[in-house]
Amino acid sequence: MNKPGYLKLLKNGQLESRVLRLKSMLEDCVLCPHQCRVDRTRGQRGYCKTLDNAVVSGAEAHFGEERELVGTHGSGTIFFSFCNLACVFCQNYQISHCGIGREVTAEELADMMTGLQARKCHNINLVSPGHVVPQVVEAVFLAAKKGLTIPIVYNTNGYDLTDTLKLLEGIVDIYMPDIKFVGDENAQKYLGVKNYYSIAKNAVREMHRQVGDLVTGERGIAHRGLLVRHLVMPGNIAGTGEIMRFLADEISKGTYVNIMAQYYPAHRAYEFKELERSVTAHEFSKAVQAARAAGLKNIKAFD
């Protein structure tokens, strides 16, 4: 069995050093691309509205993720409330925008992790963790001391700062970013942020540098590597073809890519005529064809 990298960092003292460095960053927060520079330890709220404790909406053995994560006992998924994007079509906006959930300490978060391991989950799947990286790393440190030994999955929207990702090297085993849009104009219109694509590309480059292509064991369960998700949008406003060419040409033709057709109008989508409908079978087929044409060899398509 391949041991997660954080166990080595725990043994040589580097994991505790990362905890201390990341926690100090909460006093002048520049963890994500928003660079709010608020002191989250003194009640100052930035874009993510989260202070020095993470807010969690749920923790469960999840069977709706990719087969390589779910296995037979599920992916141990922890859903963090709030987000550093403001997607107008967000399907979980009650959690991501409204912040439904409860505040937890690092000790409580660590207990969630070890509890999921006790339920035989194959990994700890952190959903929307970009704004709570210090809290997550402290929890991993505490959980590892209590016997946590399963891989850490960083399940993100792709709007991640490379400087922060570098502090996760050796801690995160599996990176699972979205790449949502290529056009910065569309990204600002639909996600509420500037320079999304350039930031997401740099993030994915850094993630792949750290963990490489997805690697699975004998039972087909992933233990290390990069897994990219892309949601097909109506009218191809996401620019799927360009995203697939980026992955094939600049990351790896072996990149595991999950092309998803699950878009449906949610939250504020009906304010935008082009977002008022679901994706057609033809649009989804064209997206899969674009991935194949780019030369990607590890394509998963879920319609």
N, C-alpha and C positions, 0 to 999 in steps of 0.2 A: 504494500500500500504506500502511495506517495504521501509524505507528510506535508501539510501546509507550511508555507514559508514563515508564517508568523511564529511557529514553534522555535525555529532557529533564532529569530530575532529576540524571542523571550529569553532564550538560554544565554545569549551573549550580551544582554542588557540593552540592545538597541530599541526594542519595542517600548520599554519604559521611557527612553529618551525621546522617542517620537511622540509619546503621549504628552510629555511635558512641553515640548516645542509647540505642538498643535493647540494645546489648551491655552498657552500664552497668546496665541493668535486671536483668540476670542476677545481679547481686550482692545484690539484694533483690527476688526475683521476684514480680511482680504482673501477669504477662503475661496470665493467663487468669482466669476467675471464681473459681478456688480461692484466689487470693491467698495463696499459701503463705509468701511472704516469706523463702525460704531463699536462701543464697548458693551458687548453682550453680557459681560459679567456684572454690569451695573444697570441693567434694565433697559438698555438702549436697543431698540428693534430696528433692523435694517430691512432690506427687501423681503427676506424670507420670514420675517416676523418671529423668529425663534431666538430664544435667549441661550443661557448656558446649559440648559437641559434639553434633550431631544423630546419631541412630541411624537408619540406612536399611536397609530390608529388600529393596529392589530398585528398579531403574530400567530402564524399557523403553518401547518404542513400543507403546502399548496401543490395541487396536481394539474394546474392549468398552464404551467410554464413549459419550456422546451423539454422534449423527451430526455435529453442529455442531463438535465438538471433534476427532473422529477424522479426518474428511476422507479423503484417499487414502493418507496416510503414517502415520497414527496420532497419538495424543496422547502427548507425551513425559512419561510418568508416573513420579514419584518417590514411593515409599511410605515414609513415616516410621513408625518403630516407637514403641510406647507411645501413650497417648491421655489426654485429660482427662475422658473418660467411662468408665463401667464397665458397658456394656450387657450384660445377662444373656443376650441372644440374639445376641451378636456373632458374625458369620460369619468374621471374621479374627482371632479372639482370640489365636492364636499370635503374631501381630504386635502387635496393640493392647494385649493384657494381659500376655503373656509377654515381649514385647520382642525377638523373634527379629530379628536384623539385625546390622549392624556399625557401629561408631562411625566417623564421617567428619569431617574438618576442613572448614572453609568452602571452602578451595581445592579439595578433592576434590569437594565438592558443586557448585561452579562448573564443574568439568570434566565432571561428569555432565550438567549443563545444556547446555553447548556441544556435548557428544557427541551428545545427543539432537537438537539442532538440525542437526548434521552428518548425521544419519540422515533429515533432512527432516521431522521431526515438526512439527506445526503450532503447538504450544504447549508450555510447561512446566507440567505438571499436578501440583501439590503436594498429596498426599493426607495428611490429618490433620496440618496444619502449625501448629496453634494454639499448641503448646507449644515450637515451635522458630522463632518469628518472627525473632529476632535473627540466628540462623544462616542462615536463608533470605535475609534482606535482605542480609547480608554476601556470600553466594554470588551473588546477583543483581548486586550491585555489581562483584564480581570478574569474573563472566561477561560483564557488559556491556562491561567494559574489554577483554575478549578477543573481542568481536564478537557477543554474544548480541543478537538482534533480534526474537525471537518473543514472543507474549503470555504473561503469567504467569497461571495459573489457581490460585485459592485454593479447594481442595476440602475442605470442613470439615463437621464434625458439627453446626454451628450454636451450639455452646457457646463463644462468643467474646466477649471484652470489647470494648466499643465504643472505649475509650481506646486499646487496642492497634490496633484496626482503623484508627483515624484516622492512625496512624503508617504505615499501608500505602497511604494515598491517593497515587495517582500511580504506585505501584509495581505493584500488582495490577491487571490489566486485566479479568479475568473472575472474579467470585465465584460459587462453586457450593456453597451451604450446604444441609444437610439441615434440615428441620423435622420432628422425630420425634413429639412428644406435645404436647397442649394442657394436660393436667391435671398440676399439680405433684406430686400424690400418686402418680400413675402414673409420672411421670418419676423420682421418687425411688426408687420400687419397682423399676423396670426399667433405669434408667440410672445410678442411684447418686448423683444430684446434686439439690440443691434449686433451685427457681426456674428450671428449664430453659426453660420456654416464654417467660417474660418476658424472659429473657436472649437467647434466640434471636430473638425479635421485634425487640428493640432492635438486635441485630447485623444483621439483614436490612434494617432501616430505614437503618442507616449504610452498608451495602454498596450499596444502591440509590441513596442520595444521591451516592455517589462515582462510580458507573459507569452508572446508569440501566438501562433495559431492554436485553435482549440484542440486539446488532447483528451481523449477518453480512455477509460480502463477496459478491462475484459468484459464487463457488463454493459458497456456503452455509456457509462456515467462520466461526465466531465470532471476533471480534477484541476485543470489549468488551461488558460488561454483566453482568446478574444471571441466573443459572440456578438454580432451586430444585428440590431433590429431596424427594420424600416417599414413604416406604415404607408401604404399606397393611398394617395389622396385623389379626390375627384378631379378630372381634367388634367391629371399629371402636374398639378401646381407645385408638387414637392420636388420635381426634377429628378425622378428616379434614375434615369439613365446616367446622368452625370455622377450621382452618388455611387452607382455600381462601378463606373469606370475609375473613380477615385480609389475605391477599395481594391479593385483588381490591379491597378497600375502603381499605386503608392503604398498600399499596405501589403497585401498578399493575395494571389489568386486562390490560395487555400483558405481565405477568410470564411468562417461560418457566417452565413447571412440568412436571417429569417425575414422573408418578405410577407407582410401581413395585409389582409384585406378587411380587417375588422372595423374600419372607419365607419362611424355613423354620426349624424348630427347630434351634438350634445352641448350643454352649457350655453354659450352665446353663438353657436354656429349659425343659427337661423338669422342672425344679423348680416350674414354674408351670403349672397345668392349662390356663389360658387361652392359653398359648403353645405347647401341644404339637402344634398342627397348622398346616398351611399355610393361605393365604388361598384362599377359594372364588372361583369365577368370578363369582358373584353379588355377593360383597363387593367385588371389584375393580370391577365394573361400577357399583356404587353410589358408589364413591369417584370414579370418572370423572364420573358424573352430578353429584355434589356440586360438582366443580370447574366444570362447565359452568353449573350453577345459580347459582354465585357470580358468574358473568359473566367468568371468565377466558377470554382469547381465544387463548392460545398454549399449549395443553395437549398434552403427549406422554404416551402411555400404553404401558407395556411390561409385557406379561403373560408 
